[in-house]
């Protein structure tokens, strides 16, 4: 117990550290316990944070902030109109077509599976194939129940979406318009001695704003290029699959591998193992190679300097806490953790005093 008390006193004896830890616990507690309730609020806050960068760029060219806010907000409404009246109906149509085609896909898959014991009797037995088919049928039945439950709750879900479509844009507008007023009101409740927390926030703000801006352009470019390529090759569900490819860049390493499966399955059931199937996979591989080796480094550079192991760990940890949204914000949250670790006062364990780095001129080369 004495060692634990000494460690706690050594690391948390600093008032700035206590304030930083308290603010972080408060932030994560609000998100964890009230995230579902405050979802429109958080959605409006995130969207306003993204749009505020465009407002800042316009104000640099001597455009009044209120005028810049109105222009950016009207552009946001135009994108919402485009998404709600073109993209969403197109996605619903293609998802419906895919669900209607699933029974024929499953029947064809079962037929191919039943032929495997005849072709490869030493590798696969008929009993194993029957087990696979039974598991496949169980999964399809479960999927059907989920779709039925979604359709039953569709009225409530539609009302909720309509409410969000009104509330979220209003929140976005007021967050942009009264940004300084809201920040001044919020900081009144923060401790005055918060220099360490401010240091962490400034680091995180720069990293996340650059990351979000770069990722947004990466999603748009990858989505658009993939849609053009898949449409040119004649692949079914090109809008749905290209959107999945675009969003997959949010989950490094894992996203691209996961999206490969539906692309390959749709191409196989459309053409079989023909030249068209090969061309689709080759085109998808080229898009991923260009994105990973050219586009992402060009847009992001060294914005998020986190090791791949840390990124994968962040995806699993925050995904386990908050599901899809945890995966969605895994890298920004990992950036926050990295900023806290970087700003945390280091301790000299011999003298039990905060370690101070020597000036750059006195460091040994």
C-alpha positions as CSV (number, residue, x, y, z in Angstrom):
1,X,0.0,0.0,0.0
2,X,2.9,2.3,0.7
3,X,4.2,1.9,-2.8
4,X,0.8,2.6,-4.3
5,X,0.4,5.7,-2.1
6,X,3.8,7.0,-3.1
7,X,3.1,6.4,-6.8
8,X,-0.3,8.1,-6.5
9,X,1.3,11.1,-4.7
10,X,4.1,11.3,-7.2
11,X,1.9,11.4,-10.2
12,X,-1.2,13.2,-8.9
13,X,0.4,15.6,-6.5
14,X,0.3,18.2,-9.3
15,X,-2.9,20.3,-9.3
16,X,-2.8,20.6,-13.1
17,X,-2.8,16.8,-13.4
18,X,-5.8,16.5,-11.1
19,X,-7.8,19.1,-13.1
20,X,-6.9,17.4,-16.4
21,X,-7.9,13.9,-15.2
22,X,-11.1,15.4,-13.8
23,X,-12.1,17.0,-17.1
24,X,-11.3,13.8,-19.0
25,X,-13.4,11.7,-16.6
26,X,-16.2,14.1,-16.9
27,X,-16.1,14.1,-20.7
28,X,-16.0,10.3,-21.0
29,X,-18.7,9.9,-18.4
30,X,-21.1,12.3,-20.2
31,X,-20.4,10.5,-23.5
32,X,-20.7,7.0,-22.0
33,X,-23.8,7.5,-19.9
34,X,-25.7,10.2,-21.8
35,X,-24.4,9.6,-25.4
36,X,-27.6,8.1,-26.7
37,X,-29.8,10.8,-25.1
38,X,-27.6,13.6,-26.3
39,X,-26.9,12.2,-29.8
40,X,-28.4,15.1,-31.7
41,X,-26.4,17.5,-29.6
42,X,-23.1,15.7,-30.2
43,X,-24.0,15.3,-33.9
44,X,-24.5,19.1,-34.2
45,X,-21.4,19.8,-32.3
46,X,-19.2,17.5,-34.5
47,X,-20.7,18.9,-37.7
48,X,-20.2,22.5,-36.5
49,X,-16.6,21.7,-35.5
50,X,-16.0,20.4,-39.1
51,X,-17.7,23.4,-40.7
52,X,-15.9,26.0,-38.5
53,X,-12.7,25.3,-40.4
54,X,-14.3,26.6,-43.6
55,X,-15.7,29.6,-41.7
56,X,-12.2,30.4,-40.5
57,X,-10.8,30.2,-44.0
58,X,-13.4,32.6,-45.3
59,X,-12.8,35.1,-42.5
60,X,-9.1,35.2,-43.4
61,X,-10.2,36.8,-46.7
62,X,-11.9,39.7,-44.9
63,X,-15.4,38.1,-45.1
64,X,-17.5,39.0,-42.1
65,X,-18.0,35.9,-39.8
66,X,-21.8,36.1,-39.9
67,X,-21.8,36.1,-43.7
68,X,-19.3,33.2,-43.8
69,X,-21.5,31.3,-41.3
70,X,-24.5,31.8,-43.5
71,X,-22.7,30.7,-46.7
72,X,-21.2,27.6,-45.1
73,X,-24.5,26.7,-43.5
74,X,-26.4,27.0,-46.8
75,X,-23.8,24.8,-48.4
76,X,-24.4,22.3,-45.6
77,X,-28.1,22.4,-46.2
78,X,-27.5,21.8,-49.9
79,X,-25.5,18.7,-49.1
80,X,-28.2,17.5,-46.8
81,X,-30.8,18.0,-49.5
82,X,-28.7,16.1,-52.0
83,X,-28.1,13.3,-49.6
84,X,-31.7,13.0,-48.4
85,X,-33.4,13.2,-51.8
86,X,-30.8,11.4,-54.0
87,X,-28.3,9.4,-52.1
88,X,-30.6,7.9,-49.4
89,X,-33.3,6.7,-51.9
90,X,-30.6,5.3,-54.1
91,X,-29.1,3.4,-51.2
92,X,-32.5,2.1,-50.0
93,X,-33.2,0.9,-53.5
94,X,-30.0,-1.0,-53.9
95,X,-30.2,-2.5,-50.4
96,X,-33.8,-3.6,-51.2
97,X,-32.6,-5.2,-54.4
98,X,-29.7,-6.9,-52.6
99,X,-32.1,-8.3,-49.9
100,X,-34.4,-9.6,-52.7
101,X,-31.5,-11.3,-54.4
102,X,-30.2,-12.9,-51.3
103,X,-32.3,-16.1,-51.5
104,X,-31.0,-16.9,-55.0
105,X,-27.4,-16.1,-53.9
106,X,-27.8,-18.4,-50.9
107,X,-29.3,-21.2,-53.1
108,X,-26.4,-21.0,-55.5
109,X,-23.9,-21.0,-52.7
110,X,-25.5,-24.1,-51.2
111,X,-25.3,-25.8,-54.6
112,X,-21.6,-25.0,-54.9
113,X,-20.9,-26.2,-51.3
114,X,-22.7,-29.5,-51.9
115,X,-20.4,-30.2,-54.9
116,X,-17.2,-29.7,-52.8
117,X,-17.2,-33.3,-51.2
118,X,-17.4,-34.8,-54.7
119,X,-14.5,-32.7,-56.0
120,X,-12.3,-32.7,-52.9
121,X,-13.3,-35.8,-50.9
122,X,-10.0,-35.9,-49.0
123,X,-10.4,-32.2,-47.8
124,X,-14.1,-31.8,-47.1
125,X,-16.7,-34.2,-45.9
126,X,-20.5,-34.1,-46.6
127,X,-21.1,-33.8,-42.8
128,X,-19.0,-30.6,-42.7
129,X,-20.8,-29.1,-45.6
130,X,-24.2,-29.9,-44.0
131,X,-23.0,-28.1,-40.8
132,X,-21.9,-25.1,-42.8
133,X,-25.3,-25.0,-44.6
134,X,-27.2,-25.3,-41.3
135,X,-25.2,-22.4,-39.8
136,X,-25.8,-20.4,-43.0
137,X,-29.5,-21.0,-42.8
138,X,-29.5,-20.0,-39.1
139,X,-27.7,-16.7,-39.9
140,X,-30.2,-16.0,-42.7
141,X,-33.1,-16.6,-40.4
142,X,-31.6,-14.3,-37.8
143,X,-31.1,-11.7,-40.5
144,X,-34.7,-12.0,-41.6
145,X,-35.9,-11.4,-38.0
146,X,-33.7,-8.4,-37.7
147,X,-35.1,-6.9,-41.0
148,X,-38.6,-7.6,-39.7
149,X,-37.9,-5.9,-36.4
150,X,-36.5,-2.9,-38.3
151,X,-39.6,-2.7,-40.5
152,X,-41.9,-2.9,-37.5
153,X,-40.0,0.0,-35.8
154,X,-39.6,1.9,-39.1
155,X,-42.4,4.3,-38.2
156,X,-40.8,5.4,-34.9
157,X,-37.4,5.5,-36.6
158,X,-38.8,7.7,-39.4
159,X,-40.2,10.1,-36.9
160,X,-36.9,10.2,-35.0
161,X,-35.0,10.9,-38.3
162,X,-37.4,13.7,-39.2
163,X,-36.9,15.3,-35.7
164,X,-33.1,15.0,-36.1
165,X,-33.3,16.6,-39.6
166,X,-34.8,19.6,-37.9
167,X,-32.9,19.8,-34.6
168,X,-29.4,19.0,-35.9
169,X,-29.2,21.8,-38.5
170,X,-30.5,24.3,-36.0
171,X,-27.9,23.2,-33.5
172,X,-25.2,23.5,-36.2
173,X,-26.3,27.0,-37.1
174,X,-26.3,28.3,-33.5
175,X,-23.0,26.5,-32.7
176,X,-21.4,28.3,-35.6
177,X,-23.1,31.7,-35.0
178,X,-22.6,31.9,-31.3
179,X,-19.3,30.0,-31.0
180,X,-17.4,32.7,-29.0
181,X,-20.4,33.3,-26.7
182,X,-20.9,29.6,-26.0
183,X,-17.2,29.0,-25.3
184,X,-17.1,32.0,-23.0
185,X,-20.1,30.6,-21.1
186,X,-18.6,27.1,-20.9
187,X,-15.2,28.3,-19.7
188,X,-16.8,30.0,-16.7
189,X,-17.4,26.6,-15.2
190,X,-13.8,25.5,-15.6
191,X,-11.0,25.9,-13.1
192,X,-8.8,28.9,-13.6
193,X,-5.6,26.9,-13.2
194,X,-6.0,24.7,-16.3
195,X,-2.8,25.3,-18.3
196,X,-2.1,21.6,-18.7
197,X,-5.6,20.9,-20.0
198,X,-5.3,23.8,-22.4
199,X,-2.0,22.5,-23.7
200,X,-3.6,19.1,-24.3
201,X,-6.6,20.7,-26.0
202,X,-4.5,22.8,-28.3
203,X,-2.5,19.8,-29.4
204,X,-5.6,17.7,-29.9
205,X,-7.4,20.5,-31.7
206,X,-4.6,20.9,-34.3
207,X,-4.3,17.1,-34.8
208,X,-8.0,16.3,-35.1
209,X,-8.9,19.3,-37.3
210,X,-6.2,18.4,-39.8
211,X,-7.1,14.7,-39.6
212,X,-10.8,15.3,-40.1
213,X,-10.3,17.6,-43.0
214,X,-7.9,15.2,-44.7
215,X,-10.2,12.2,-44.0
216,X,-13.2,14.0,-45.3
217,X,-11.5,14.7,-48.7
218,X,-10.1,11.1,-48.7
219,X,-13.6,9.7,-48.3
220,X,-15.1,11.9,-51.0
221,X,-12.3,11.1,-53.5
222,X,-12.2,7.3,-52.8
223,X,-16.0,7.1,-53.0
224,X,-16.2,9.1,-56.2
225,X,-13.4,7.2,-58.0
226,X,-14.7,3.8,-56.8
227,X,-18.3,4.7,-58.0
228,X,-17.0,5.7,-61.4
229,X,-14.9,2.6,-61.8
230,X,-17.6,0.2,-60.6
231,X,-20.2,1.8,-62.8
232,X,-17.8,1.6,-65.8
233,X,-17.3,-2.1,-65.1
234,X,-21.0,-2.7,-64.8
235,X,-20.9,-4.0,-61.2
236,X,-24.3,-4.2,-59.5
237,X,-25.0,-2.0,-56.4
238,X,-22.2,0.4,-57.4
239,X,-23.5,3.2,-55.2
240,X,-23.8,1.0,-52.1
241,X,-20.4,-0.7,-52.6
242,X,-18.6,2.5,-53.5
243,X,-20.0,4.2,-50.4
244,X,-18.8,1.3,-48.3
245,X,-15.3,1.6,-49.8
246,X,-15.2,5.3,-49.1
247,X,-16.3,4.9,-45.5
248,X,-13.8,2.0,-45.0
249,X,-10.9,4.5,-45.0
250,X,-12.1,5.5,-41.5
251,X,-11.0,2.1,-40.2
252,X,-7.3,1.7,-41.3
253,X,-6.2,-1.8,-42.3
254,X,-9.4,-3.5,-41.1
255,X,-11.9,-1.5,-43.2
256,X,-10.4,-2.3,-46.6
257,X,-10.2,-6.0,-45.8
258,X,-13.8,-6.2,-44.6
259,X,-15.2,-4.4,-47.6
260,X,-13.4,-6.8,-50.0
261,X,-15.8,-9.6,-49.0
262,X,-19.1,-8.0,-50.2
263,X,-17.4,-6.7,-53.4
264,X,-16.0,-10.2,-54.3
265,X,-19.3,-11.9,-53.5
266,X,-21.4,-9.5,-55.6
267,X,-19.0,-9.8,-58.5
268,X,-18.9,-13.6,-58.2
269,X,-22.7,-13.9,-58.2
270,X,-23.0,-11.5,-61.0
271,X,-20.4,-13.0,-63.4
272,X,-18.9,-16.0,-61.7
273,X,-15.1,-16.6,-61.9
274,X,-14.8,-14.8,-65.2
275,X,-12.7,-12.0,-66.6
276,X,-15.1,-9.4,-65.2
277,X,-14.7,-10.8,-61.7
278,X,-10.9,-10.5,-62.0
279,X,-11.1,-6.9,-63.4
280,X,-13.3,-5.8,-60.5
281,X,-10.9,-7.2,-57.9
282,X,-7.9,-5.8,-59.7
283,X,-9.5,-2.3,-60.0
284,X,-10.4,-2.4,-56.3
285,X,-6.8,-3.4,-55.4
286,X,-5.4,-0.6,-57.5
287,X,-7.7,1.9,-55.7
288,X,-6.6,0.7,-52.3
289,X,-3.0,0.8,-53.3
290,X,-3.3,4.4,-54.6
291,X,-5.2,5.4,-51.5
292,X,-2.8,3.9,-49.1
293,X,0.5,4.9,-50.8
294,X,-0.4,8.2,-52.5
295,X,-3.7,9.8,-51.4
296,X,-3.6,9.2,-47.6
297,X,0.0,10.4,-47.2
298,X,-0.7,13.4,-49.4
299,X,-3.8,14.5,-47.5
300,X,-2.8,13.5,-44.0
301,X,1.0,13.4,-44.0
302,X,2.2,13.1,-40.4
303,X,-1.0,14.4,-38.9
304,X,-1.6,11.3,-36.8
305,X,1.7,9.9,-35.8
306,X,0.3,6.7,-34.1
307,X,1.8,3.3,-34.6
308,X,-0.5,0.8,-36.5
309,X,-0.6,-1.4,-33.3
310,X,-2.0,1.6,-31.4
311,X,-4.6,2.3,-34.1
312,X,-5.9,-1.3,-34.1
313,X,-5.9,-1.3,-30.3
314,X,-7.9,2.0,-30.3
315,X,-10.4,0.5,-32.7
316,X,-11.1,-2.5,-30.5
317,X,-11.1,-0.6,-27.2
318,X,-13.3,2.3,-28.2
319,X,-15.4,0.1,-30.5
320,X,-16.1,-2.1,-27.5
321,X,-17.2,0.9,-25.4
322,X,-19.3,2.8,-28.0
323,X,-19.9,0.4,-30.8
324,X,-20.0,1.9,-34.3
325,X,-19.4,5.4,-33.1
326,X,-16.4,4.2,-31.1
327,X,-14.9,2.7,-34.2
328,X,-15.8,5.9,-36.1
329,X,-13.9,8.2,-33.7
330,X,-11.2,5.7,-32.7
331,X,-8.3,7.6,-34.2
332,X,-9.4,11.1,-32.8
333,X,-9.8,9.5,-29.4
334,X,-6.4,7.8,-29.7
335,X,-5.0,11.2,-30.6
336,X,-6.4,12.5,-27.4
337,X,-4.8,9.8,-25.4
338,X,-1.5,10.4,-27.1
339,X,-1.7,14.1,-26.4
340,X,-2.4,13.4,-22.7
341,X,0.6,11.1,-22.5
342,X,2.8,13.6,-24.2
343,X,1.7,16.5,-21.9
344,X,1.8,14.4,-18.7
345,X,4.5,15.7,-16.4
346,X,7.4,13.2,-16.3
347,X,8.8,12.3,-12.9
348,X,12.4,11.8,-12.0
349,X,12.1,8.6,-9.9
350,X,15.5,9.2,-8.1
351,X,14.7,12.8,-6.9
352,X,10.9,12.3,-7.0
353,X,10.7,15.7,-8.9
354,X,9.2,16.5,-12.2
355,X,11.7,15.8,-14.9
356,X,12.7,18.8,-17.0
357,X,14.2,18.3,-20.5
358,X,17.4,20.3,-21.0
359,X,17.4,23.1,-23.5
360,X,17.9,22.1,-27.1
361,X,21.4,23.7,-27.3
362,X,22.6,21.6,-24.3
363,X,21.4,18.3,-25.5
364,X,24.0,15.8,-26.6
365,X,24.1,14.8,-30.2
